[in-house]
Amino acid sequence: MLKVLSPLLREPLTYFLLAGGGLFALWGWFQNDTDEYRIEVTAEERARIEAQWQAQMSRKPSADEMSSLIEQFVREEIYYREALRMGLDRNDTIIRRRLAQKLTFLTEDIATAAQTNEAELRSFYQQHLERYLQPATYSFQHRYFGAERRSNSEAVAGNAVAALNKGLDPAQTGDSFMLQSAFTGRSEQEIAALFGREFAQTLTALTPGTWQGPVRSAYGWHAVMLQERSAATQRPYEAVAARVAEDHAQVSRAEANERYYETLKERYQVIEY
């Protein structure tokens, strides 16, 4: 081996190449180290910081405020890099979820970047007509009997139903109530928000025209007369175009995320122990 290397060791060019290679490697090491510790505050970064301030404060930052904002950005960037260097991002559930969320948002933004034409939206509308129904509405009167005032409110409400159907002074029947005694054109969802789900479900099944009950609500017991029921109707596309566009975008984002996830998942091998 020495016999082979001996001629090379006597050549000045060999030492020149070795020295040059060493210097090149050393320069690369320092260059990478320098880049790692260099923070560039570009014009674009300054514009972003200024725009964020203006959005929050409704005015441009002063020179002193801008200087402080830049210093804050530099401090945050230094802490961020040092935290990554120390591995503080590992095994942190909050950071994992936030990064996954950001990737999801990125996928959604790409999915909705292209403009959707009206033909696509009308097709989406036709495929999901049930979303754009005008719900059935109900008009009714009620008389309230509070459980806190008596122990037999249900029985009293039942007696009131019989009396009201005989036309016995309905204005004087029942306890005072915080809401109205009559409602017009309310959907089941609206009624549930006022009286509770049980009351709304019972009311929608009543036969119009007579006092019925007793019907339980979140407040107590009621004698109820369903006066009118209007059936659900289909709202035309023109009346719900804005909502159709929002729904279409939401579905597109969800589908894009699922497609992206399935593509990524194919690259991974999942092993459970």
Secondary structure in CASP SS format (residue, H / E / C, confidence):
PFRMAT SS
TARGET T0000
AUTHOR 0000-0000-0000
METHOD secondary structure of the structure
MODEL  1
M C 1.00
L H 1.00
K H 1.00
V H 1.00
L H 1.00
S H 1.00
P H 1.00
L H 1.00
L H 1.00
R C 1.00
E C 1.00
P H 1.00
L H 1.00
T H 1.00
Y H 1.00
F H 1.00
L H 1.00
L H 1.00
A H 1.00
G H 1.00
G H 1.00
G H 1.00
L H 1.00
F H 1.00
A H 1.00
L H 1.00
W H 1.00
G H 1.00
W H 1.00
F H 1.00
Q H 1.00
N H 1.00
D H 1.00
T H 1.00
D H 1.00
E H 1.00
Y C 1.00
R C 1.00
I C 1.00
E C 1.00
V C 1.00
T C 1.00
A H 1.00
E H 1.00
E H 1.00
R H 1.00
A H 1.00
R H 1.00
I H 1.00
E H 1.00
A H 1.00
Q H 1.00
W H 1.00
Q H 1.00
A H 1.00
Q H 1.00
M H 1.00
S C 1.00
R C 1.00
K C 1.00
P C 1.00
S C 1.00
A H 1.00
D H 1.00
E H 1.00
M H 1.00
S H 1.00
S H 1.00
L H 1.00
I H 1.00
E H 1.00
Q H 1.00
F H 1.00
V H 1.00
R H 1.00
E H 1.00
E H 1.00
I H 1.00
Y H 1.00
Y H 1.00
R H 1.00
E H 1.00
A H 1.00
L H 1.00
R H 1.00
M C 1.00
G C 1.00
L C 1.00
D C 1.00
R C 1.00
N C 1.00
D C 1.00
T H 1.00
I H 1.00
I H 1.00
R H 1.00
R H 1.00
R H 1.00
L H 1.00
A H 1.00
Q H 1.00
K H 1.00
L H 1.00
T H 1.00
F H 1.00
L H 1.00
T H 1.00
E H 1.00
D H 1.00
I H 1.00
A H 1.00
T C 1.00
A C 1.00
A C 1.00
Q C 1.00
T C 1.00
N C 1.00
E H 1.00
A H 1.00
E H 1.00
L H 1.00
R H 1.00
S H 1.00
F H 1.00
Y H 1.00
Q H 1.00
Q H 1.00
H C 1.00
L H 1.00
E H 1.00
R H 1.00
Y H 1.00
L E 1.00
Q E 1.00
P C 1.00
A C 1.00
T E 1.00
Y E 1.00
S E 1.00
F E 1.00
Q E 1.00
H E 1.00
R E 1.00
Y E 1.00
F E 1.00
G E 1.00
A C 1.00
E C 1.00
R C 1.00
R C 1.00
S C 1.00
N C 1.00
S H 1.00
E H 1.00
A H 1.00
V H 1.00
A H 1.00
G H 1.00
N H 1.00
A H 1.00
V H 1.00
A H 1.00
A H 1.00
L H 1.00
N H 1.00
K C 1.00
G C 1.00
L C 1.00
D C 1.00
P H 1.00
A H 1.00
Q H 1.00
T C 1.00
G C 1.00
D E 1.00
S C 1.00
F C 1.00
M C 1.00
L C 1.00
Q C 1.00
S C 1.00
A E 1.00
F E 1.00
T E 1.00
G E 1.00
R E 1.00
S E 1.00
E H 1.00
Q H 1.00
E H 1.00
I H 1.00
A H 1.00
A H 1.00
L H 1.00
F H 1.00
G C 1.00
R H 1.00
E H 1.00
F H 1.00
A H 1.00
Q H 1.00
T H 1.00
L H 1.00
T H 1.00
A C 1.00
L C 1.00
T C 1.00
P C 1.00
G C 1.00
T C 1.00
W E 1.00
Q E 1.00
G E 1.00
P E 1.00
V E 1.00
R E 1.00
S C 1.00
A C 1.00
Y C 1.00
G E 1.00
W E 1.00
H E 1.00
A E 1.00
V E 1.00
M E 1.00
L E 1.00
Q E 1.00
E E 1.00
R E 1.00
S E 1.00
A C 1.00
A C 1.00
T E 1.00
Q E 1.00
R C 1.00
P C 1.00
Y H 1.00
E H 1.00
A H 1.00
V H 1.00
A H 1.00
A H 1.00
R H 1.00
V H 1.00
A H 1.00
E H 1.00
D H 1.00
H H 1.00
A H 1.00
Q H 1.00
V H 1.00
S H 1.00
R H 1.00
A H 1.00
E H 1.00
A H 1.00
N H 1.00
E H 1.00
R H 1.00
Y H 1.00
Y H 1.00
E H 1.00
T H 1.00
L H 1.00
K H 1.00
E C 1.00
R C 1.00
Y C 1.00
Q C 1.00
V C 1.00
I C 1.00
E C 1.00
Y C 1.00
END
